[in-house]
Amino acid sequence: MLGPDIRFEYATLIRTAVIRVEAEIGREITDKAEIMEGVRKIEAGGL
């Protein structure tokens, strides 16, 4: 099980990624598919 510090770091990373994806697509993310598409773009250096 992950400790509280690691969980906080993961939550921060996910929150930051969601904000970046929302900024890229210009609207609020509403489902997991949008998040994963944005994460793939970030991984590819597209954002």
C-alpha positions as CSV (number, residue, x, y, z in Angstrom):
1,M,0.0,0.0,0.0
2,L,1.2,3.5,-0.8
3,G,2.0,5.9,2.0
4,P,0.3,9.2,2.4
5,D,3.2,11.2,0.9
6,I,3.3,9.0,-2.3
7,R,-0.5,9.2,-2.6
8,F,-0.3,13.0,-2.4
9,E,2.4,13.1,-5.1
10,Y,0.3,10.9,-7.4
11,A,-2.8,13.0,-6.8
12,T,-0.8,16.2,-7.5
13,L,0.5,14.8,-10.8
14,I,-2.9,13.6,-11.9
15,R,-4.5,17.0,-11.0
16,T,-1.8,18.8,-13.0
17,A,-2.2,16.5,-16.0
18,V,-6.0,17.1,-16.0
19,I,-5.5,20.8,-15.9
20,R,-3.1,20.7,-18.8
21,V,-5.4,18.5,-20.8
22,E,-8.4,20.8,-20.1
23,A,-6.3,23.8,-21.2
24,E,-5.4,22.0,-24.4
25,I,-8.9,21.0,-25.4
26,G,-10.5,24.2,-24.1
27,R,-13.1,22.7,-21.9
28,E,-13.7,20.6,-18.8
29,I,-12.9,16.9,-19.0
30,T,-16.0,14.8,-18.5
31,D,-14.8,11.2,-18.9
32,K,-11.8,8.8,-18.5
33,A,-11.3,8.5,-22.3
34,E,-10.6,12.2,-22.5
35,I,-8.1,12.0,-19.7
36,M,-6.3,9.1,-21.2
37,E,-6.2,10.8,-24.6
38,G,-4.7,13.9,-23.0
39,V,-2.2,11.8,-21.0
40,R,-1.0,10.1,-24.3
41,K,-0.5,13.6,-25.8
42,I,1.5,14.7,-22.8
43,E,3.6,11.6,-23.0
44,A,4.2,12.2,-26.7
45,G,5.2,15.8,-25.9
46,G,2.2,17.3,-27.6
47,L,1.0,19.6,-24.9
